[in-house]
Amino acid sequence: MSRQTVAVLGSLLAEPATWQYGYNLSRETGLKSGTLYPILMRLSASSLLETRWEQADPGRPPRHMYRLTQNGLRQARQFLTEARERGFAPRLRPEGSRA
């Protein structure tokens, strides 16, 4: 698993029950859209993420939202534990303490 994927999973784990949109994930991970969205698509195709479209206010485009599935939550925790053991886990805030 790449460092970039680990960073995305870490960001999603900060508030696993909260729907997040790509721009926010990009800001938190420092990943550009050309890297971030393929990762999100792979995680979704692997059933680790669920997705939905947020209904937007008039004049504003809808946002694609993401959050971990129950299986994704278990897998993300496992991947991050393994990444830490290899020494390349991202710095994360504790779950539920998004700044």
C-alpha positions in Angstrom: 0.0 0.0 0.0 1.4 3.4 -1.0 2.1 6.2 1.4 -0.5 8.3 -0.4 -3.2 5.6 0.2 -2.2 5.3 3.8 -2.5 9.1 4.2 -6.1 9.0 2.7 -7.1 6.2 5.0 -5.6 8.0 8.0 -7.6 11.1 7.1 -10.8 9.1 6.7 -10.1 7.4 10.1 -10.0 10.7 11.9 -13.8 10.8 11.8 -14.9 7.5 10.3 -18.7 8.1 10.5 -18.5 11.5 8.8 -19.0 12.0 5.1 -16.0 13.8 3.6 -15.5 15.4 0.2 -12.5 15.2 -2.0 -11.3 18.8 -1.6 -11.2 18.4 2.1 -9.3 15.1 1.8 -6.9 16.8 -0.6 -6.2 19.6 1.9 -5.7 17.2 4.8 -3.4 14.8 2.9 -1.6 17.3 0.7 -2.4 15.1 -2.4 -3.4 16.6 -5.7 -6.6 15.5 -7.4 -4.7 13.4 -10.0 -3.4 11.3 -7.1 -6.3 11.5 -4.7 -9.2 10.6 -6.9 -7.7 7.4 -8.4 -7.1 6.3 -4.8 -10.6 7.0 -3.8 -11.9 5.1 -6.8 -9.8 2.1 -5.9 -10.9 2.1 -2.3 -14.5 2.4 -3.4 -14.1 -0.5 -6.0 -12.6 -2.6 -3.2 -15.7 -1.9 -1.0 -13.6 0.0 1.6 -15.5 3.3 0.9 -19.1 4.1 0.3 -19.9 7.1 -1.8 -22.8 9.5 -2.4 -23.5 12.8 -4.0 -24.3 15.7 -1.7 -27.2 17.8 -2.8 -25.8 21.3 -3.5 -27.3 24.7 -3.0 -28.6 26.4 -6.1 -25.7 27.6 -8.2 -23.2 25.3 -6.6 -22.2 21.9 -8.1 -22.9 18.8 -6.0 -20.0 17.2 -4.2 -19.0 13.5 -4.3 -18.8 12.4 -0.6 -16.8 9.5 0.9 -16.7 7.6 4.1 -15.3 4.2 5.2 -17.5 1.1 5.2 -17.4 -1.1 8.3 -15.0 -3.4 6.4 -13.1 -0.3 5.3 -12.8 0.8 8.9 -11.3 -2.5 10.0 -9.0 -2.7 7.0 -7.9 0.9 7.4 -6.9 0.3 11.0 -5.0 -2.8 10.0 -3.2 -1.0 7.1 -2.2 1.9 9.4 -0.9 -0.4 12.0 1.2 -2.2 9.4 2.4 1.1 8.0 3.5 2.3 11.4 5.4 -0.9 11.9 7.2 -0.2 8.6 7.8 3.4 9.7 5.7 5.3 7.1 2.4 6.0 8.7 1.1 9.6 8.3 0.8 11.8 11.4 -2.8 11.6 12.4 -5.1 13.3 14.9 -6.8 10.9 17.2 -10.2 9.6 15.9 -12.9 12.1 16.4 -10.6 15.1 16.9 -10.6 16.8 13.5 -9.2 20.3 13.7 
